[in-house]
């Protein structure tokens, strides 16, 4: 039970970090080709994904859903990085 709560909190922190980075990139304020916060968000999401894949599988489908959501978040963060690179140059 504590592991589930801890995992959920970690996922929420990662999602918040990724969303915050996406908002900064989309706002255009201080946007540059290199998106350090976005790159770090992907790294944190990769860590969470690895942890979930190493977790025991019997979680009533919630582990698999979390894996899918993290993969989706990673795609969105990458899309934000790609957008900034197109808009603001390499």
Buried (B, 14 or more C-beta within 10 A) or exposed (E): EEEEEEBEEBBEEBBEBBBEBBEBBEEEEEBEEEBEBBBBBBEBBEEBBEBBEEBEEEBEEEBEEBBEBBEEBBEBBBEBBEBBBEEBEE
